[in-house]
């Protein structure tokens, strides 16, 4: 028999046996850090929709009369056959985990003991090779690796599934998509793919690779600009408005420690949610132009130092507009990143500042 249900993540009990699971648990890999980030997201109660959940082998399941409590009975050799990494992440994150997050639980009962090892093996080898891993094997990211060679953050990028790194190559592709003026030359169309679906951004990259290569001269500047806005936008806003940016709903803060800003080699007490950051970054593609001789992209202002000066001047108004959008959309950072009008407002703000 197969029983499927949901359990509040904070109510998941300790001590579930993991005897049938064939893999050692290592939740420090990038893919599992992303799972943890999804679990702890205070603005997105959909962890149970994004995660495969936990599969248990058991002797029987008994429900209370009101169906609110399920008691799972295990025999020797029973327990967790799939989802041990998810279980470990939840158990080590309970103090921070929002109470509204749920995890899917599937319990298989009446399974012949001879099938246990075969079921465990099948569930744990059913993951498909990701597109980024295949593309890496085909050398389609080599030009990016060449651009990053010798940089302090060169080894912070993961190019294939389960490789360790602070960012995946899909993140880097998303950042580059925000500045690709071949595909997104003005406010008529915005690079929302970068935020809404990194898989779509990767697909766009694979179809338009020659255009992306034009970003070679400013690739490292773009990565550093990503961190620069995380670190300094709040201070610029506070200085100009007297506000407290880090208290806004689209800023993340930590009770302990700081966020690493690997492209700047620094740390920050707070950082923007991606839904707020991506439209801000994308607005600064107004500063990108095509070199007439080489055809590659460069900064209209001549240097990255001038770009940062421009950002310092404009970003307080962008944070204010982001606050307005956030308030109108129920203070949901995810909704900010999906709002077409907000992307347009920020692009126009940067455009007006450039030609004012």
VENTA-V722652 format. One record per backbone hydrogen bond with DSSP energy under -1.0 kcal/mol. NH is the residue of the N-H (numbers start at 1). CO is the residue of the C=O. E is the energy in kcal/mol with one decimal. If there is no record, write none. Layout:
NH;CO;E / NH;CO;E
This chain:
3;107;-2.6 / 5;105;-2.4 / 7;103;-2.2 / 9;101;-2.7 / 11;8;-1.5 / 12;9;-1.2 / 21;18;-1.3 / 33;29;-1.7 / 34;30;-2.0 / 35;31;-1.3 / 36;32;-2.1 / 37;33;-2.1 / 38;34;-2.0 / 39;35;-2.2 / 40;36;-2.2 / 44;41;-1.0 / 49;46;-1.4 / 50;46;-1.2 / 51;47;-1.7 / 54;104;-2.5 / 55;82;-2.5 / 56;106;-3.3 / 57;79;-3.1 / 58;108;-2.6 / 59;73;-2.9 / 60;73;-1.3 / 62;71;-2.7 / 64;69;-2.5 / 67;64;-1.8 / 71;62;-3.5 / 73;60;-2.7 / 78;75;-2.1 / 79;57;-1.9 / 80;17;-3.2 / 81;55;-2.4 / 82;55;-1.5 / 87;83;-2.4 / 88;84;-2.4 / 89;85;-2.4 / 90;86;-2.4 / 91;87;-2.7 / 92;88;-1.8 / 93;90;-1.3 / 97;93;-1.6 / 101;98;-1.4 / 103;7;-2.6 / 105;5;-3.0 / 106;54;-2.7 / 107;3;-3.0 / 108;56;-3.3 / 109;1;-3.0 / 115;112;-2.1 / 119;115;-2.7 / 120;116;-2.4 / 121;117;-2.3 / 122;118;-2.3 / 123;119;-2.5 / 124;120;-1.7 / 134;130;-1.7 / 135;131;-2.7 / 136;132;-2.2 / 137;133;-2.0 / 138;134;-1.6 / 139;136;-1.6 / 140;135;-2.3 / 142;139;-1.2 / 145;141;-2.2 / 146;142;-2.4 / 147;143;-1.7 / 148;144;-1.9 / 151;148;-2.4 / 154;151;-1.9 / 156;153;-2.0 / 158;167;-2.9 / 163;160;-1.9 / 167;156;-2.4 / 169;158;-2.3 / 172;168;-1.5 / 173;169;-2.5 / 174;170;-2.0 / 175;171;-2.3 / 176;172;-2.3 / 177;173;-2.3 / 178;174;-1.4 / 179;176;-1.4 / 180;177;-1.2 / 181;179;-1.3 / 184;180;-2.5 / 192;190;-2.2 / 194;191;-1.4 / 195;192;-1.3 / 196;192;-3.1 / 197;193;-1.8 / 201;197;-2.0 / 202;198;-2.2 / 203;199;-2.0 / 204;200;-2.5 / 205;201;-2.3 / 206;202;-2.5 / 207;203;-1.6 / 208;204;-1.6 / 212;208;-1.7 / 213;209;-2.0 / 215;212;-2.1 / 216;213;-1.7 / 218;215;-1.4 / 219;216;-1.0 / 222;218;-2.3 / 223;219;-1.8 / 224;220;-2.1 / 225;221;-2.5 / 226;222;-1.9 / 227;223;-1.3 / 228;224;-2.6 / 229;225;-2.2 / 230;226;-1.3 / 231;227;-2.4 / 232;228;-2.7 / 233;229;-1.7 / 236;232;-2.2 / 237;233;-2.4 / 238;234;-2.7 / 239;235;-2.4 / 240;236;-1.9 / 241;237;-2.6 / 242;238;-2.4 / 247;244;-1.9 / 248;245;-2.2 / 251;248;-1.8 / 252;271;-3.8 / 259;268;-3.0 / 261;266;-3.1 / 265;261;-1.7 / 266;261;-1.7 / 268;259;-1.9 / 271;252;-2.0 / 273;250;-2.5 / 276;273;-1.3 / 277;273;-2.5 / 278;274;-2.6 / 281;277;-2.7 / 282;278;-2.8 / 283;279;-1.4 / 284;281;-1.3 / 285;282;-1.7 / 286;283;-1.4 / 287;284;-1.6 / 288;285;-1.8 / 289;298;-2.5 / 291;296;-3.5 / 295;291;-2.0 / 297;214;-3.0 / 298;289;-2.6 / 300;287;-3.5 / 302;299;-1.2 / 307;303;-1.5 / 308;304;-2.3 / 309;305;-1.7 / 310;306;-2.2 / 311;307;-2.6 / 312;308;-2.5 / 313;309;-1.4 / 314;310;-1.9 / 315;311;-3.0 / 318;314;-1.3 / 319;315;-2.5 / 320;316;-2.0 / 321;317;-2.4 / 322;318;-2.3 / 323;319;-2.2 / 324;320;-2.1 / 325;321;-2.4 / 326;322;-2.8 / 327;323;-2.6 / 328;324;-2.0 / 329;325;-1.5 / 330;327;-1.1 / 331;326;-3.9 / 336;332;-1.4 / 337;333;-1.6 / 339;336;-1.4 / 343;339;-1.7 / 344;340;-2.0 / 345;341;-2.5 / 346;342;-2.2 / 347;343;-2.0 / 348;344;-2.7 / 349;345;-1.8 / 350;346;-2.1 / 351;347;-2.5 / 352;348;-2.7 / 353;349;-1.9 / 354;350;-1.9 / 355;351;-1.8 / 356;352;-1.0
